[in-house]
Amino acid sequence: MNKLIITLCLSFTVISGIFTWIALMFASLPGAETSYSLKMRIVRGLFYFHPFWVVLSYYYIHNYAHENSYALLWCAAPFLTVAITWFIFSLNNP
C-alpha cells in the first residue's frame, strides 16, 4: 500500500477525531431537563469513550493497512460516535 495514502488516512483520523471530540464535548453539556436522563448519560459516555476509539482506529490503520486495504475504512471510525449522538438527539425531538 502506498505510504502517502496511509499517512493521509492517519492524519484524517487524528484531525477528524479532534473535531468530533470537540463536537461531543458540546453535545454532552448539561441541558435543562435532559441532563440526568439515560440518553444524556450515554452521550457523556460516548464523549469519554471517543479518545479510545480514535487511538484504536489509528492503531489499526498504522499496523494493518500494509497488509489489508480494508483497514483504511477505520478512518471513518471517529464519525461513528457522532452518528450515535445524532441518532440519540433525533429521538428527543419527535
C-alpha positions, 0 to 999 in steps of 0.5 A: 500500500502506498505510504502517502495514502496511509499517512493521509488516512492517519492524519484524517483520523487524528484531525477528524477525531479532534473535531468530533471530540470537540463536537461531543464535548458540546453535545454532552453539556448539561441541558435543562431537563435532559441532563440526568436522563439515560440518553444524556448519560450515554452521550457523556459516555460516548464523549469519554469513550471517543479518545479510545476509539480514535487511538484504536482506529489509528492503531489499526490503520498504522499496523494493518493497512500494509497488509489489508486495504480494508483497514483504511475504512477505520478512518471513518471510525471517529464519525461513528460516535457522532452518528450515535449522538445524532441518532440519540438527539433525533429521538428527543425531538419527535 
